[in-house]
Amino acid sequence: MSTDVVLRAEGLGKEYHISGGQSAAGNAFKRVRSRARALVQGRIAEALGSDARFWALRDVSFEVRRGEALGIIGRNGAGKSTLLKILSRITEPTEGHAEIHGRLGSLLQVGAGFHNELTGRENIYLNGSILGMSATEIQRRFDSIVEFAEIGRFLDTPIKHYSSGMRVRLGFSIAINLDPEVLLLDEVFSVGDAAFRQKCVQRLSVEIGNGRTVLFVSHNMEQVRTLVDRCMVLDAGRITFLGDPQDGVERYLQMAAMQRSILSFPLQPACVAQVERCYVRDESGAPTELAPFNRPLTVRVEFVVYESDPTVRLGVVVAFCNDSGQFLTLLSTNDMPGAPAFARAGRYYFDVTVPASTFNPIELTVRPAMSADGRAVHNHPRFGHGLTVSLIDPENDQTVKRDAGKGSALLAIELKGECGLLDETLPALDMRERRA
């Protein structure tokens, strides 16, 4: 390892066992029925049984140089906290390894490392000794810790009586004042009052400016933009970006917007066919949650046909409602000239295009549905929920008006539809469950 590199992670991965719960022993039928119901209702861990495994982190490799500040961002469940726990030696990795050169200080959650029965004073010495400090070193920094944490009146009170804000103040003050060479912080500025959060940000900025090596997890994009030298974006346990903070934040925001823009449904192999996902397409074909009201609006529904059966007439419906749930218009594949039969198994798409300026700038709800021989086949608890899209006026920069559109004439709108086969590859999980 180079002398300038103080932290190196190579191929880090962490696998967790998910306990899905079991039915009463000896009743195989109830157990199978319970797991089938769990799958249909989207409770994947329970459906897969007690042997289900989940990779919280996979194949994570990176380096941090001395004096560098690295921001780590991503959705909830992306693996950020798991990564810091591995680096802090709280959790052992399932695969890979990490090296850290220098004294490590970490604040991964409110009250981590505190003993509830000990006083604030005693916990300062406890945490200091955990970080490898001698009693003399802790005493030399004791007054600055207490002053920064603003807990002087409660110094000799057991911390079980502290509020969450007091705990995070003390934890951050210990972590920042005991002079660690590498500091790990996990969303510590989300607790406490605004004045103290700002105080922490200012102190952290000073520490970074003085050459402290910091790994900093945050959901505050402005802090990431202004405080760190590099930014890591995690998604589903893997690094999807590592580089300039501005570019990293932009990548993360694009990912978040993409995920908000798609209505997805858990796969249901017990159905003849089902909707897989639904989204509004922008001019490039990418999902979007904002669309100009004065341009054509295209909604794509992607759906799965599990079995080839030319005797069953499948249909897809896309309905449009306003923000109050009032029906506006719809289009069904069965109403199209030469209605497609979807006789082959595979993944299909149904594109519905609404003419420009059909609706005023409003918030629309798009509801997809499927039928077989005129009867609904998509029977999931989320069925009936819709995709929300805001029609905007690009000239006036208006996003939503409480206006249903243009009255009863909406029912006479001529919507355009197009269907096609995406591919003939069915989801592997579904086919495995179908054969079981």
Secondary structure as a PSIPRED ss2 file (coil, helix, strand):
# PSIPRED VFORMAT (PSIPRED V4.0)

   1 M C   1.000  0.000  0.000
   2 S C   1.000  0.000  0.000
   3 T C   1.000  0.000  0.000
   4 D C   1.000  0.000  0.000
   5 V E   0.000  0.000  1.000
   6 V E   0.000  0.000  1.000
   7 L E   0.000  0.000  1.000
   8 R E   0.000  0.000  1.000
   9 A E   0.000  0.000  1.000
  10 E E   0.000  0.000  1.000
  11 G E   0.000  0.000  1.000
  12 L E   0.000  0.000  1.000
  13 G E   0.000  0.000  1.000
  14 K E   0.000  0.000  1.000
  15 E E   0.000  0.000  1.000
  16 Y E   0.000  0.000  1.000
  17 H E   0.000  0.000  1.000
  18 I E   0.000  0.000  1.000
  19 S C   1.000  0.000  0.000
  20 G C   1.000  0.000  0.000
  21 G C   1.000  0.000  0.000
  22 Q C   1.000  0.000  0.000
  23 S C   1.000  0.000  0.000
  24 A C   1.000  0.000  0.000
  25 A C   1.000  0.000  0.000
  26 G C   1.000  0.000  0.000
  27 N C   1.000  0.000  0.000
  28 A H   0.000  1.000  0.000
  29 F H   0.000  1.000  0.000
  30 K H   0.000  1.000  0.000
  31 R H   0.000  1.000  0.000
  32 V H   0.000  1.000  0.000
  33 R H   0.000  1.000  0.000
  34 S H   0.000  1.000  0.000
  35 R H   0.000  1.000  0.000
  36 A H   0.000  1.000  0.000
  37 R H   0.000  1.000  0.000
  38 A H   0.000  1.000  0.000
  39 L H   0.000  1.000  0.000
  40 V H   0.000  1.000  0.000
  41 Q C   1.000  0.000  0.000
  42 G C   1.000  0.000  0.000
  43 R C   1.000  0.000  0.000
  44 I H   0.000  1.000  0.000
  45 A H   0.000  1.000  0.000
  46 E H   0.000  1.000  0.000
  47 A H   0.000  1.000  0.000
  48 L H   0.000  1.000  0.000
  49 G C   1.000  0.000  0.000
  50 S C   1.000  0.000  0.000
  51 D C   1.000  0.000  0.000
  52 A E   0.000  0.000  1.000
  53 R E   0.000  0.000  1.000
  54 F E   0.000  0.000  1.000
  55 W E   0.000  0.000  1.000
  56 A E   0.000  0.000  1.000
  57 L E   0.000  0.000  1.000
  58 R E   0.000  0.000  1.000
  59 D E   0.000  0.000  1.000
  60 V E   0.000  0.000  1.000
  61 S E   0.000  0.000  1.000
  62 F E   0.000  0.000  1.000
  63 E E   0.000  0.000  1.000
  64 V E   0.000  0.000  1.000
  65 R E   0.000  0.000  1.000
  66 R C   1.000  0.000  0.000
  67 G C   1.000  0.000  0.000
  68 E C   1.000  0.000  0.000
  69 A E   0.000  0.000  1.000
  70 L E   0.000  0.000  1.000
  71 G E   0.000  0.000  1.000
  72 I E   0.000  0.000  1.000
  73 I E   0.000  0.000  1.000
  74 G E   0.000  0.000  1.000
  75 R C   1.000  0.000  0.000
  76 N C   1.000  0.000  0.000
  77 G C   1.000  0.000  0.000
  78 A C   1.000  0.000  0.000
  79 G C   1.000  0.000  0.000
  80 K H   0.000  1.000  0.000
  81 S H   0.000  1.000  0.000
  82 T H   0.000  1.000  0.000
  83 L H   0.000  1.000  0.000
  84 L H   0.000  1.000  0.000
  85 K H   0.000  1.000  0.000
  86 I H   0.000  1.000  0.000
  87 L H   0.000  1.000  0.000
  88 S C   1.000  0.000  0.000
  89 R C   1.000  0.000  0.000
  90 I C   1.000  0.000  0.000
  91 T C   1.000  0.000  0.000
  92 E C   1.000  0.000  0.000
  93 P C   1.000  0.000  0.000
  94 T C   1.000  0.000  0.000
  95 E E   0.000  0.000  1.000
  96 G E   0.000  0.000  1.000
  97 H E   0.000  0.000  1.000
  98 A E   0.000  0.000  1.000
  99 E E   0.000  0.000  1.000
 100 I E   0.000  0.000  1.000
 101 H C   1.000  0.000  0.000
 102 G C   1.000  0.000  0.000
 103 R C   1.000  0.000  0.000
 104 L E   0.000  0.000  1.000
 105 G E   0.000  0.000  1.000
 106 S E   0.000  0.000  1.000
 107 L E   0.000  0.000  1.000
 108 L C   1.000  0.000  0.000
 109 Q C   1.000  0.000  0.000
 110 V C   1.000  0.000  0.000
 111 G C   1.000  0.000  0.000
 112 A C   1.000  0.000  0.000
 113 G C   1.000  0.000  0.000
 114 F C   1.000  0.000  0.000
 115 H C   1.000  0.000  0.000
 116 N C   1.000  0.000  0.000
 117 E C   1.000  0.000  0.000
 118 L C   1.000  0.000  0.000
 119 T E   0.000  0.000  1.000
 120 G H   0.000  1.000  0.000
 121 R H   0.000  1.000  0.000
 122 E H   0.000  1.000  0.000
 123 N H   0.000  1.000  0.000
 124 I H   0.000  1.000  0.000
 125 Y H   0.000  1.000  0.000
 126 L H   0.000  1.000  0.000
 127 N H   0.000  1.000  0.000
 128 G H   0.000  1.000  0.000
 129 S H   0.000  1.000  0.000
 130 I H   0.000  1.000  0.000
 131 L C   1.000  0.000  0.000
 132 G C   1.000  0.000  0.000
 133 M C   1.000  0.000  0.000
 134 S C   1.000  0.000  0.000
 135 A H   0.000  1.000  0.000
 136 T H   0.000  1.000  0.000
 137 E H   0.000  1.000  0.000
 138 I H   0.000  1.000  0.000
 139 Q H   0.000  1.000  0.000
 140 R H   0.000  1.000  0.000
 141 R H   0.000  1.000  0.000
 142 F H   0.000  1.000  0.000
 143 D H   0.000  1.000  0.000
 144 S H   0.000  1.000  0.000
 145 I H   0.000  1.000  0.000
 146 V H   0.000  1.000  0.000
 147 E H   0.000  1.000  0.000
 148 F H   0.000  1.000  0.000
 149 A H   0.000  1.000  0.000
 150 E C   1.000  0.000  0.000
 151 I C   1.000  0.000  0.000
 152 G H   0.000  1.000  0.000
 153 R H   0.000  1.000  0.000
 154 F H   0.000  1.000  0.000
 155 L C   1.000  0.000  0.000
 156 D C   1.000  0.000  0.000
 157 T C   1.000  0.000  0.000
 158 P E   0.000  0.000  1.000
 159 I H   0.000  1.000  0.000
 160 K H   0.000  1.000  0.000
 161 H H   0.000  1.000  0.000
 162 Y C   1.000  0.000  0.000
 163 S C   1.000  0.000  0.000
 164 S H   0.000  1.000  0.000
 165 G H   0.000  1.000  0.000
 166 M H   0.000  1.000  0.000
 167 R H   0.000  1.000  0.000
 168 V H   0.000  1.000  0.000
 169 R H   0.000  1.000  0.000
 170 L H   0.000  1.000  0.000
 171 G H   0.000  1.000  0.000
 172 F H   0.000  1.000  0.000
 173 S H   0.000  1.000  0.000
 174 I H   0.000  1.000  0.000
 175 A H   0.000  1.000  0.000
 176 I H   0.000  1.000  0.000
 177 N H   0.000  1.000  0.000
 178 L C   1.000  0.000  0.000
 179 D C   1.000  0.000  0.000
 180 P C   1.000  0.000  0.000
 181 E C   1.000  0.000  0.000
 182 V E   0.000  0.000  1.000
 183 L E   0.000  0.000  1.000
 184 L E   0.000  0.000  1.000
 185 L E   0.000  0.000  1.000
 186 D E   0.000  0.000  1.000
 187 E C   1.000  0.000  0.000
 188 V H   0.000  1.000  0.000
 189 F H   0.000  1.000  0.000
 190 S H   0.000  1.000  0.000
 191 V C   1.000  0.000  0.000
 192 G C   1.000  0.000  0.000
 193 D C   1.000  0.000  0.000
 194 A H   0.000  1.000  0.000
 195 A H   0.000  1.000  0.000
 196 F H   0.000  1.000  0.000
 197 R H   0.000  1.000  0.000
 198 Q H   0.000  1.000  0.000
 199 K H   0.000  1.000  0.000
 200 C H   0.000  1.000  0.000
 201 V H   0.000  1.000  0.000
 202 Q H   0.000  1.000  0.000
 203 R H   0.000  1.000  0.000
 204 L H   0.000  1.000  0.000
 205 S H   0.000  1.000  0.000
 206 V H   0.000  1.000  0.000
 207 E H   0.000  1.000  0.000
 208 I H   0.000  1.000  0.000
 209 G H   0.000  1.000  0.000
 210 N C   1.000  0.000  0.000
 211 G C   1.000  0.000  0.000
 212 R C   1.000  0.000  0.000
 213 T E   0.000  0.000  1.000
 214 V E   0.000  0.000  1.000
 215 L E   0.000  0.000  1.000
 216 F E   0.000  0.000  1.000
 217 V E   0.000  0.000  1.000
 218 S C   1.000  0.000  0.000
 219 H C   1.000  0.000  0.000
 220 N C   1.000  0.000  0.000
 221 M H   0.000  1.000  0.000
 222 E H   0.000  1.000  0.000
 223 Q H   0.000  1.000  0.000
 224 V H   0.000  1.000  0.000
 225 R H   0.000  1.000  0.000
 226 T H   0.000  1.000  0.000
 227 L H   0.000  1.000  0.000
 228 V C   1.000  0.000  0.000
 229 D C   1.000  0.000  0.000
 230 R E   0.000  0.000  1.000
 231 C E   0.000  0.000  1.000
 232 M E   0.000  0.000  1.000
 233 V E   0.000  0.000  1.000
 234 L E   0.000  0.000  1.000
 235 D E   0.000  0.000  1.000
 236 A C   1.000  0.000  0.000
 237 G C   1.000  0.000  0.000
 238 R E   0.000  0.000  1.000
 239 I E   0.000  0.000  1.000
 240 T E   0.000  0.000  1.000
 241 F E   0.000  0.000  1.000
 242 L E   0.000  0.000  1.000
 243 G E   0.000  0.000  1.000
 244 D C   1.000  0.000  0.000
 245 P H   0.000  1.000  0.000
 246 Q H   0.000  1.000  0.000
 247 D H   0.000  1.000  0.000
 248 G H   0.000  1.000  0.000
 249 V H   0.000  1.000  0.000
 250 E H   0.000  1.000  0.000
 251 R H   0.000  1.000  0.000
 252 Y H   0.000  1.000  0.000
 253 L H   0.000  1.000  0.000
 254 Q H   0.000  1.000  0.000
 255 M H   0.000  1.000  0.000
 256 A H   0.000  1.000  0.000
 257 A H   0.000  1.000  0.000
 258 M H   0.000  1.000  0.000
 259 Q H   0.000  1.000  0.000
 260 R H   0.000  1.000  0.000
 261 S C   1.000  0.000  0.000
 262 I E   0.000  0.000  1.000
 263 L E   0.000  0.000  1.000
 264 S E   0.000  0.000  1.000
 265 F C   1.000  0.000  0.000
 266 P C   1.000  0.000  0.000
 267 L C   1.000  0.000  0.000
 268 Q C   1.000  0.000  0.000
 269 P C   1.000  0.000  0.000
 270 A C   1.000  0.000  0.000
 271 C C   1.000  0.000  0.000
 272 V C   1.000  0.000  0.000
 273 A E   0.000  0.000  1.000
 274 Q E   0.000  0.000  1.000
 275 V E   0.000  0.000  1.000
 276 E E   0.000  0.000  1.000
 277 R E   0.000  0.000  1.000
 278 C E   0.000  0.000  1.000
 279 Y E   0.000  0.000  1.000
 280 V E   0.000  0.000  1.000
 281 R E   0.000  0.000  1.000
 282 D C   1.000  0.000  0.000
 283 E C   1.000  0.000  0.000
 284 S C   1.000  0.000  0.000
 285 G C   1.000  0.000  0.000
 286 A C   1.000  0.000  0.000
 287 P E   0.000  0.000  1.000
 288 T E   0.000  0.000  1.000
 289 E C   1.000  0.000  0.000
 290 L E   0.000  0.000  1.000
 291 A E   0.000  0.000  1.000
 292 P E   0.000  0.000  1.000
 293 F C   1.000  0.000  0.000
 294 N C   1.000  0.000  0.000
 295 R C   1.000  0.000  0.000
 296 P C   1.000  0.000  0.000
 297 L E   0.000  0.000  1.000
 298 T E   0.000  0.000  1.000
 299 V E   0.000  0.000  1.000
 300 R E   0.000  0.000  1.000
 301 V E   0.000  0.000  1.000
 302 E E   0.000  0.000  1.000
 303 F E   0.000  0.000  1.000
 304 V E   0.000  0.000  1.000
 305 V E   0.000  0.000  1.000
 306 Y C   1.000  0.000  0.000
 307 E C   1.000  0.000  0.000
 308 S C   1.000  0.000  0.000
 309 D C   1.000  0.000  0.000
 310 P C   1.000  0.000  0.000
 311 T C   1.000  0.000  0.000
 312 V C   1.000  0.000  0.000
 313 R C   1.000  0.000  0.000
 314 L E   0.000  0.000  1.000
 315 G E   0.000  0.000  1.000
 316 V E   0.000  0.000  1.000
 317 V E   0.000  0.000  1.000
 318 V E   0.000  0.000  1.000
 319 A E   0.000  0.000  1.000
 320 F E   0.000  0.000  1.000
 321 C E   0.000  0.000  1.000
 322 N C   1.000  0.000  0.000
 323 D C   1.000  0.000  0.000
 324 S C   1.000  0.000  0.000
 325 G C   1.000  0.000  0.000
 326 Q C   1.000  0.000  0.000
 327 F E   0.000  0.000  1.000
 328 L E   0.000  0.000  1.000
 329 T E   0.000  0.000  1.000
 330 L E   0.000  0.000  1.000
 331 L E   0.000  0.000  1.000
 332 S E   0.000  0.000  1.000
 333 T H   0.000  1.000  0.000
 334 N H   0.000  1.000  0.000
 335 D H   0.000  1.000  0.000
 336 M C   1.000  0.000  0.000
 337 P C   1.000  0.000  0.000
 338 G C   1.000  0.000  0.000
 339 A C   1.000  0.000  0.000
 340 P C   1.000  0.000  0.000
 341 A C   1.000  0.000  0.000
 342 F C   1.000  0.000  0.000
 343 A C   1.000  0.000  0.000
 344 R C   1.000  0.000  0.000
 345 A C   1.000  0.000  0.000
 346 G E   0.000  0.000  1.000
 347 R E   0.000  0.000  1.000
 348 Y E   0.000  0.000  1.000
 349 Y E   0.000  0.000  1.000
 350 F E   0.000  0.000  1.000
 351 D E   0.000  0.000  1.000
 352 V E   0.000  0.000  1.000
 353 T E   0.000  0.000  1.000
 354 V E   0.000  0.000  1.000
 355 P C   1.000  0.000  0.000
 356 A C   1.000  0.000  0.000
 357 S C   1.000  0.000  0.000
 358 T C   1.000  0.000  0.000
 359 F C   1.000  0.000  0.000
 360 N C   1.000  0.000  0.000
 361 P C   1.000  0.000  0.000
 362 I C   1.000  0.000  0.000
 363 E E   0.000  0.000  1.000
 364 L E   0.000  0.000  1.000
 365 T E   0.000  0.000  1.000
 366 V E   0.000  0.000  1.000
 367 R E   0.000  0.000  1.000
 368 P E   0.000  0.000  1.000
 369 A E   0.000  0.000  1.000
 370 M E   0.000  0.000  1.000
 371 S E   0.000  0.000  1.000
 372 A E   0.000  0.000  1.000
 373 D C   1.000  0.000  0.000
 374 G C   1.000  0.000  0.000
 375 R E   0.000  0.000  1.000
 376 A E   0.000  0.000  1.000
 377 V C   1.000  0.000  0.000
 378 H C   1.000  0.000  0.000
 379 N C   1.000  0.000  0.000
 380 H C   1.000  0.000  0.000
 381 P C   1.000  0.000  0.000
 382 R C   1.000  0.000  0.000
 383 F C   1.000  0.000  0.000
 384 G C   1.000  0.000  0.000
 385 H C   1.000  0.000  0.000
 386 G C   1.000  0.000  0.000
 387 L E   0.000  0.000  1.000
 388 T E   0.000  0.000  1.000
 389 V E   0.000  0.000  1.000
 390 S E   0.000  0.000  1.000
 391 L E   0.000  0.000  1.000
 392 I E   0.000  0.000  1.000
 393 D E   0.000  0.000  1.000
 394 P C   1.000  0.000  0.000
 395 E C   1.000  0.000  0.000
 396 N C   1.000  0.000  0.000
 397 D C   1.000  0.000  0.000
 398 Q E   0.000  0.000  1.000
 399 T C   1.000  0.000  0.000
 400 V C   1.000  0.000  0.000
 401 K C   1.000  0.000  0.000
 402 R C   1.000  0.000  0.000
 403 D C   1.000  0.000  0.000
 404 A C   1.000  0.000  0.000
 405 G C   1.000  0.000  0.000
 406 K C   1.000  0.000  0.000
 407 G H   0.000  1.000  0.000
 408 S H   0.000  1.000  0.000
 409 A H   0.000  1.000  0.000
 410 L H   0.000  1.000  0.000
 411 L H   0.000  1.000  0.000
 412 A H   0.000  1.000  0.000
 413 I C   1.000  0.000  0.000
 414 E C   1.000  0.000  0.000
 415 L C   1.000  0.000  0.000
 416 K E   0.000  0.000  1.000
 417 G E   0.000  0.000  1.000
 418 E E   0.000  0.000  1.000
 419 C E   0.000  0.000  1.000
 420 G E   0.000  0.000  1.000
 421 L E   0.000  0.000  1.000
 422 L E   0.000  0.000  1.000
 423 D E   0.000  0.000  1.000
 424 E C   1.000  0.000  0.000
 425 T C   1.000  0.000  0.000
 426 L C   1.000  0.000  0.000
 427 P C   1.000  0.000  0.000
 428 A H   0.000  1.000  0.000
 429 L H   0.000  1.000  0.000
 430 D H   0.000  1.000  0.000
 431 M H   0.000  1.000  0.000
 432 R H   0.000  1.000  0.000
 433 E H   0.000  1.000  0.000
 434 R H   0.000  1.000  0.000
 435 R H   0.000  1.000  0.000
 436 A C   1.000  0.000  0.000
